[in-house]
C-alpha cells in the first residue's frame, strides 16, 4: 500500500540477499542490531506523539533513546529540553502527525531547532504520518496548501532530511528543498495478506477511490490477482454522494487497500457495496488508521472480517480482544531506514523487502 509513487520497481543487487519467509515470497532481511553492531555518533529522540514506536525503533537499533524533557508553561507554550550533548551527532527525531497534531508539530519543530543550534551534524525528522498531508493542493478559491507550509517550517527549523511513510500525495516530496525518503508499507502488507488470508490467491484488491488505483494495481500485480475500483463522488468532506463499483468481486475475497482512513464513512460504504456485489469476505488494509469520531463503531458494525492498520499512529486503545482491528508493526522498516541513512546506504531496498 503506497502513495502515488507506489509502483516503484527496485532491482536488488545479487550480493544483497535475505531469507524468504516460508509463507511469503516477500524477501525478509534480518537487520536487528546486536551488541557488536552498535552505531557510533547517532542519537535518537522520541517526541510525545508515539513513544511506543520510538522505543521499538531504538530497541531494534540496539541503542537507548536520547534524554529529552517536554513540558508546557502556564500559558500553554511548549518547552523542550534536550538532556544530553548532540554536538557532531547524527540526530533522528521520531514524531508522528497524530494526537494533538498542532502541539506535536510545534514540539517537533522546537526539538529540531534545539538540536540544530546545539551543533548536531545532521538532523533527520522521522514522521511516520506526515501532518496536514491531505491539504496538498488548492481545491477551491483561497484554500491554503498547508502541507507546503509544514514543509517550509520543518526546513526553517533546521531539518536536513525527512523520513516518512506512504505520503497521502507524492507531490509533497517536491515541497521540500531537502532530501525526503517516502517509505512504503506495501512489502509488510503483502506479507500480512499471504500469512493471514488463506484464500489470498482467489482474492481481488479493491481501491475505494480513483486516487488509489496505482496503489492497488501494484499490490495486485505482486500477488498476481485481479483488482477493482470504486468510483465515488463527494458532496462535501466526509460525505459520499454515490458509489459505483468497477470490477467483478462475486464469490471472491475482496481486500480494500488505502493509505488512510479517518471517520471510515467511505470505507464502510465501500464494504457494503462489495457485499452487495457478491464478495464472500471483505478485508480493509490501511497504512494510517486515524479513526476519529464514529470510526471504531462503524468498523465494528460493518461487514469486515478484519481491518488491518500499521502502527504509524498509536493503536493500542483501538485494539481489543474479539474486535476487528489488527496491527502491522512497521518499526523494523523505520529502524532499517535510519540504520541505512546513518551508514550512507540506499533505502530503496526497503521498497520491496521486509526487515525482520
C-alpha positions in Angstrom: 0.0 0.0 0.0 1.7 3.1 -1.2 1.1 6.6 -2.4 1.2 7.8 -5.9 4.7 6.5 -6.3 3.7 3.1 -5.1 4.7 1.0 -8.1 8.4 1.6 -7.9 10.3 -1.4 -9.1 13.7 -2.0 -7.5 16.5 -4.1 -8.8 18.2 -5.6 -5.8 22.0 -6.3 -6.4 22.7 -10.1 -6.3 25.1 -9.7 -3.4 22.2 -8.3 -1.3 20.2 -11.3 -0.2 17.7 -12.1 2.6 15.9 -15.1 3.9 12.5 -15.7 2.5 9.5 -16.3 4.8 8.1 -19.8 4.3 4.6 -18.4 3.6 5.6 -15.3 1.7 7.6 -14.6 -1.4 8.4 -11.1 0.0 12.2 -11.2 0.9 13.0 -10.6 4.5 16.3 -9.5 5.8 17.5 -9.7 9.4 18.6 -6.2 10.5 18.2 -6.3 14.2 21.2 -4.7 15.9 23.4 -6.6 18.3 26.0 -5.5 20.8 28.6 -5.9 18.1 26.8 -3.7 15.5 26.2 -0.6 17.6 26.3 2.6 15.6 28.6 5.4 16.7 27.7 9.1 16.6 24.0 8.6 16.4 21.2 9.9 18.7 17.5 9.1 18.6 14.9 11.2 20.3 11.2 10.4 20.6 8.5 13.1 20.8 5.3 12.9 22.7 3.1 11.6 19.9 4.2 8.0 19.7 6.6 6.9 22.4 5.9 3.2 21.9 7.1 3.4 18.3 10.2 5.4 19.2 11.1 2.8 21.9 10.6 -0.1 19.4 12.8 1.6 16.8 15.6 2.3 19.4 15.4 -1.3 20.6 15.7 -2.7 17.1 18.8 -0.5 16.6 20.3 -1.6 19.9 20.6 2.0 21.3 18.8 3.9 24.0 16.5 6.8 23.3 18.1 10.2 24.0 17.0 12.2 27.0 14.5 14.9 26.3 12.0 16.7 28.5 8.9 18.3 27.1 6.6 20.4 29.1 4.2 23.3 28.8 4.4 26.7 30.5 1.3 28.1 32.2 0.3 29.9 29.0 0.5 26.6 27.1 3.7 27.4 25.3 5.7 24.2 24.5 9.2 23.9 26.1 11.7 21.3 25.1 15.0 20.5 26.9 17.5 18.1 25.2 19.1 16.3 28.1 22.4 15.3 26.5 25.0 16.5 24.1 24.3 16.2 20.4 27.4 18.1 19.2 28.7 16.4 16.0 26.0 13.7 16.2 23.6 12.3 13.6 20.3 13.0 15.2 16.9 11.4 14.4 13.7 12.7 16.0 10.6 10.5 15.8 7.3 12.3 15.9 4.1 11.3 14.1 1.3 13.6 13.0 -1.4 12.3 15.3 -3.0 13.0 18.6 -2.7 16.7 19.5 -1.4 17.4 16.0 -0.6 21.1 16.3 1.1 20.7 19.7 3.1 17.8 18.5 4.1 19.6 15.3 5.3 22.5 17.3 7.2 20.2 19.7 8.9 18.6 16.7 9.9 21.9 15.3 11.4 23.0 18.6 13.2 19.7 19.0 14.7 20.0 15.5 15.8 23.6 16.2 17.2 22.8 19.6 19.4 20.0 18.2 20.5 22.1 15.2 21.7 25.1 17.3 23.4 22.6 19.7 25.7 21.7 16.7 24.3 18.4 15.6 26.0 17.4 12.4 22.6 16.3 10.8 19.0 16.4 12.0 16.5 14.0 10.4 12.8 14.2 11.2 11.2 10.7 11.2 7.5 11.5 10.6 5.6 8.2 10.0 2.3 10.1 9.4 3.0 13.5 7.8 0.7 16.1 9.3 -1.6 18.2 7.0 -0.8 15.8 4.1 -4.4 16.0 2.9 -4.1 19.8 2.4 -1.7 19.3 -0.5 -3.4 21.4 -3.2 -5.8 24.3 -3.8 -9.2 22.6 -4.3 -11.2 25.8 -4.0 -10.6 29.6 -4.0 -8.4 31.0 -1.3 -7.6 27.5 0.1 -4.2 27.1 1.7 -1.6 24.5 0.7 -0.9 23.6 4.3 1.4 20.6 3.5 3.7 23.0 1.8 3.7 25.3 4.8 4.6 22.4 7.1 7.5 21.5 4.7 8.7 25.1 4.9 8.5 25.1 8.7 10.5 21.9 9.0 13.2 23.2 6.8 13.4 26.6 8.5 13.6 24.8 11.9 16.7 23.1 10.8 15.8 19.7 9.4 18.3 18.3 7.0 16.4 15.2 6.0 12.8 13.8 6.3 11.8 10.1 6.6 8.1 9.4 6.3 5.7 6.7 5.1 3.1 6.5 2.5 2.5 10.2 1.9 -1.1 10.9 1.1 0.1 12.7 -2.1 3.5 12.0 -3.6 4.0 15.6 -4.7 4.6 16.6 -1.1 8.1 15.4 -1.6 8.6 18.2 -4.1 7.6 20.8 -1.4 11.0 20.3 0.2 14.4 21.5 -0.8 16.0 18.8 1.4 16.0 15.0 0.9 12.8 13.2 1.6 12.5 9.4 1.8 8.9 8.3 1.4 8.9 4.7 2.6 6.2 2.2 1.7 4.2 -0.2 3.8 3.4 -2.3 0.8 6.0 -5.1 1.5 4.7 -5.6 5.0 1.1 -5.5 3.7 1.9 -8.2 1.1 3.4 -10.4 3.8 0.3 -9.9 6.0 -2.0 -10.9 3.2 -0.1 -14.1 2.4 0.3 -15.0 6.1 -3.3 -14.3 7.2 -5.7 -14.8 4.3 -5.6 -18.5 3.2 -7.6 -17.8 0.1 -5.5 -14.8 -1.0 -4.8 -16.3 -4.4 -8.5 -16.1 -5.1 -8.8 -12.5 -3.8 -9.3 -9.2 -5.6 -7.6 -6.0 -4.5 -10.0 -3.0 -4.4 -9.3 0.7 -4.3 -12.1 2.7 -2.5 -11.4 5.7 -4.9 -9.8 6.5 -8.2 -6.8 8.1 -6.5 -5.7 4.8 -5.1 -5.7 2.9 -8.4 -1.9 2.8 -8.8 -1.6 1.6 -5.2 -3.9 -1.4 -5.7 -2.6 -2.3 -9.1 0.9 -2.5 -7.7 -0.3 -4.9 -4.9 -2.5 -6.9 -7.3 0.4 -7.3 -9.7 2.8 -8.6 -7.0 0.1 -11.1 -5.8 -0.9 -12.0 -9.3 -4.5 -11.3 -8.7 -7.2 -9.0 -10.1 -8.1 -5.6 -9.0 -11.2 -3.4 -8.9 -12.1 0.2 -8.1 -14.9 2.1 -6.5 -15.7 5.5 -8.1 -17.1 7.9 -5.6 -18.5 11.4 -5.8 -18.4 13.7 -2.8 -20.8 16.5 -2.0 -18.5 17.7 0.8 -15.8 16.4 3.0 -16.7 13.2 4.8 -20.0 12.9 2.9 -20.4 10.5 0.0 -22.9 11.2 -2.8 -22.7 8.0 -4.8 -20.5 4.9 -5.4 -20.0 2.8 -8.5 -18.0 -0.5 -8.4 -15.8 -1.1 -11.4 -14.8 -4.8 -11.5 -16.3 -8.3 -10.6 -16.0 -9.3 -7.0 -18.7 -12.0 -6.9 -17.7 -15.2 -5.0 -14.2 -13.7 -4.1 -12.4 -12.3 -1.1 -12.2 -8.5 -1.5 -9.3 -6.6 0.1 -9.8 -2.9 0.3 -6.5 -1.0 0.3 -6.0 2.7 1.1 -3.3 4.9 2.6 -5.5 6.3 5.4 -9.0 6.2 7.0 -10.3 8.9 9.2 -14.0 8.7 10.1 -14.3 5.5 8.0 -17.5 6.5 6.3 -16.1 5.9 2.8 -14.5 2.6 3.7 -17.6 1.2 5.4 -19.8 2.3 2.4 -17.4 0.6 0.1 -17.6 -2.6 2.1 -21.4 -2.6 1.8 -21.1 -2.0 -1.9 -18.7 -5.0 -2.2 -21.1 -7.2 -0.1 -24.0 -6.2 -2.4 -21.9 -7.2 -5.4 -21.3 -10.7 -4.0 -18.0 -10.6 -2.2 -17.7 -13.5 0.1 -15.3 -11.9 2.6 -14.1 -8.3 2.9 -10.9 -7.0 4.5 -9.5 -3.5 4.7 -5.8 -2.7 4.9 -4.6 0.9 5.7 -1.3 2.4 6.4 -2.6 5.2 8.6 -5.6 4.4 10.8 -6.7 7.8 12.2 -10.1 6.5 13.4 -11.7 9.8 14.6 -15.3 10.3 15.6 -17.6 7.3 15.0 -14.9 5.4 13.1 -14.5 2.5 15.5 -18.2 1.9 16.0 -18.6 2.0 12.2 -15.9 -0.6 11.7 -17.3 -3.0 14.4 -20.8 -2.7 12.8 -19.6 -3.1 9.2 -19.2 -6.4 7.3 -15.4 -6.6 7.6 -13.6 -9.8 8.5 -10.8 -7.6 9.7 -9.5 -4.0 9.4 -5.7 -4.0 9.4 -3.6 -0.9 10.1 0.1 -0.2 10.7 1.3 1.5 13.8 2.4 4.8 12.3 -0.2 6.0 14.8 -0.8 4.6 18.3 -3.5 1.9 18.0 -3.4 0.2 21.5 -6.6 1.9 22.5 -8.4 0.6 19.3 -7.3 -3.0 19.5 -9.4 -5.2 21.8 -9.9 -8.9 22.0 -12.6 -10.1 19.7 -12.5 -6.8 17.8 -11.9 -6.3 14.1 -8.8 -4.2 14.2 -5.4 -5.7 13.7 -2.0 -4.0 13.6 1.1 -4.5 11.4 4.3 -3.3 13.2 6.4 -1.2 10.8 9.0 -0.2 13.4 11.5 -2.5 11.7 11.1 -0.6 8.4 11.8 2.8 10.0 14.6 1.4 12.1 16.3 -0.1 9.0 15.8 3.2 7.1 17.6 5.0 10.0 20.4 2.5 10.0 20.9 2.7 6.3 20.7 6.5 6.3 23.2 6.8 9.1 25.6 4.4 7.2 25.2 6.1 3.9 23.4 3.1 2.3 20.5 3.1 -0.1 17.0 2.8 1.4 15.3 1.7 -1.9 16.0 -1.9 -0.8 13.1 -1.4 1.6 10.6 -0.7 -1.2 10.4 -4.4 -1.8 11.8 -6.1 1.3 10.6 -6.6 4.9 13.3 -6.4 7.6 12.9 -9.0 10.4 
